[in-house]
Amino acid sequence: MMNNNRNLIKKRLKKRYSIRIKKRKRYKRKFKRKAIKATQIVLLIFLIMIINGLGISIFYDQPKAVVCTLRGTIEKTIDLKDIKQQIKVKIEESKIQKLILKKKVEQQKLPSISWKGPGEEYYYHLEDWEKDELAKLVCAEAGGEIFKGKVAVAAVVLNRLHSNHPDFEKDCLESVIFQNGQFASIKTITYTDLVNNPDCMKAVEAACKGWDPTREIFSETGALYFYEPTLVSEKRLEEREGVETMKIGNHFFHIELNE
């Protein structure tokens, strides 16, 4: 029993001691806070007195000079703003002019179709084997024609390939060349024939670079048909009676048939 009582007394004393310590710590914290606040207030008062003293000496001793200085500063600031705005406007205008010039240059460089002659860049992009096939067709249809006539024949094939005409098979270049009843067969044309007649391949290159002689008359689509009167049947001639044509060498080029 005695031991239990002693333990209880010790616990009570510890609690009282810890409570006192906590109270002291709280008191110290409150005192520090009050001291810091008091110090801050004193410093603020001291600063206010200094500022007021300076203000009195400036604004009461030389008010006109201060006002003039402020006005000058404001005017300079306004001038600088105007100058900056003007510079920004000029920079934007120069950028727009550069963009316009760039677009003009790009438009000039873009490949296009012309009846006058080939451009520097390719308008039609064909594989080498496709060019060979087209050159064989030119050789079969216009091997003995003038160079311009060879180019016109190649241009007709390319015009058909990119036309919206329902009568043409235009899944690919081969489908145009081998469409039944449209062009001469190229099965008998060999690589040796192309070597012996190099203008056929040159004509294909010229057509791929946008030269279509038939667009001198048929400017929108270019010719879609051509024929030589001495080599076609009467039925073929009847289909072309009254149709507007363009003669190049021995061939007549046109864009439509009689119904």
Secondary structure as GFF3:
##gff-version 3
##sequence-region A 1 259
A	DSSP	alpha_helix	2	61	.	.	.	ID=ss1
A	DSSP	alpha_helix	63	109	.	.	.	ID=ss2
A	DSSP	alpha_helix	128	142	.	.	.	ID=ss3
A	DSSP	alpha_helix	147	161	.	.	.	ID=ss4
A	DSSP	alpha_helix	173	177	.	.	.	ID=ss5
A	DSSP	alpha_helix	191	196	.	.	.	ID=ss6
A	DSSP	alpha_helix	199	208	.	.	.	ID=ss7
A	DSSP	three_ten_helix	213	216	.	.	.	ID=ss8
A	DSSP	beta_strand	225	227	.	.	.	ID=ss9
A	DSSP	three_ten_helix	229	231	.	.	.	ID=ss10
A	DSSP	alpha_helix	234	239	.	.	.	ID=ss11
A	DSSP	beta_strand	246	248	.	.	.	ID=ss12
A	DSSP	beta_strand	251	254	.	.	.	ID=ss13
###
